[in-house]
Amino acid sequence: MEKKDNRMVSHIVALVLGIISVLTTFFYYISLPSGITAIVLGVKSYKKEGKKIGLAGMITGIVGVSICLLIYITLIIILVLNQSY
């Protein structure tokens, strides 16, 4: 009987979700949840296993969420300023 190796794959999931977050920055309903999940899983896997892929997932999640928030906050400011004239 073969013994299964129970390794966590959260670092890989964090990286994939971080990349999805960066690529879908114009769609907040995809970018924000995937970015936040990438940050959480990246932190967990980096602290628990010390995997650098978890750190990369955390960084890409932060970048994706930051760009998404920057775009939508800028759009809201532009819309508010345009309505005042």
Buried (B, 14 or more C-beta within 10 A) or exposed (E): EEEEEEEBEBBBBBBBBBBBBBBBBEEBEBBBBBBBBBBBBBBBBBEEBEBEBBBBBBBBBBBBBBBBBEBBEEEEEEEEEEEEE
